[in-house]
Amino acid sequence: MNQKVKDYQEYVEKISPKTNLWLQMGKAFLTGGAICCIGQFIVNMAMNQFGLDKDIAASWCSMLLILASAILTGFNLYGGLVKWGGAGALVPITGFANSVVASAIEYQTEGQVFGIGCKIFTIAGPVILYGIVTSWGLGVIYWIGKLLGIV
């Protein structure tokens, strides 16, 4: 290995933040678990207190979690939760809502059409694209499996 590569690797090692993997995973677990517990609380309340069936209660849960995430992002509070909880705050539906609202806020100065309208899905777009492509691919595999009698 030449000296430039060694120097670069030493530089990267020196400036890279040191993180405790187990602590970060614990924080992500607690954050994601708290979001899921809040969601389950909403579902239980909707079913038990308001008499909604399971599917409607789950829909209300999703809507309320998205609304809460959007409001917290608008007040610049969700970013702190993401910074502390990492993937635990980014992976659930609340993280997706956060990415859309954050993009809208970031590009609002460029106007309604060329700012918000064009760039709102800059972060969320790839998630939608790969989710659709993956589900289509898995659907084709399932269909072929049904034709062959495997599934």
Disulfide bonds with the S-S distance in Angstrom:
none
